[in-house]
Amino acid sequence: MAAQSSKILDIAKALRGGDGASAIPAFWFGTNDTPISNSLYDIYAVRFPDDKDTTTAATWAIRIPSQKGSNTLPPESITAMMEAEMGILAELNDKGFPWSPG
């Protein structure tokens, strides 16, 4: 799990790179040990420590394919899927996609 945890945090940091933030995010809500899960995905919450105001601190959800039972994929497949999703999210962000209602 340590390698997967590191990759999740690396992807979150890379995706946020456009903000100029340099801090490494940390897992939030205990999702490092107990992700929010269903039969298809595990969801991890990460928070960026450079946001001092906890009322506006950036907390993100990172979704990866579940690795339970027959859904097991090789690590390189998970990495490729996460990187593809990161690319899609970065492109949406670059085009000004509204991430939440105002």
Beta strands, then each sheet from edge to edge (+ up, - down):
strand 1: 26-28
strand 2: 36-37
strand 3: 41-47
strand 4: 59-65
sheet 1: 1+ 3- 2+
sheet 2: 1+ 3- 4+
end
